[in-house]
Amino acid sequence: MKKILVLCTGNSCRSQIAEGYLRHFAGDHAEIYSAGVETHGVNPRAIAIMKEDGIDISAHTSNNIDEYRDIDFDFVSTVCDNARERCPYFPTKAQKFHYNFPDPAKATGTETEIMAEFRAVRDMIKTYSEQFVREHFAPLIQQR
């Protein structure tokens, strides 16, 4: 079974959303982990906007990259420039991927405007996650 690590700065929004969608799209064909170079706790707005799309990430935890040093990942995907720049080296054969998604936690304005930014980023990550699974897991998923 393939192992995927999604990495961002605080493991509170973008990586949590990506973990939720990768689990959804890959099903039982992959083990999905997310972590941060820091830990900020799972953002309640991220939980809320994922729930709107039928995915429950309320039981996710905010984890530090150091917790996963001994796991031999197949794929590591950084979802922000800060994580890519700060990601410590750890021995792995993993293929590395990067996409810099905007940080919805930095959105300002009214609650409606902030939630709109969270939804926009969620939708970007959903598309990215679905394409990632399609490209890297299609043969496995078609065997179902």
Secondary structure by P-SEA (a helix, b strand, c coil): cbbbbbbccccccaaaaaaaaaaaaacccbbbbbbccccccccaaaaaaaaaacccccccccccccccccccccbbbbccaaaaaaccccccccbbbbbbccccccccccaaaaaaaaaaaaaaaaaaaaaaaaaccaaaaaac
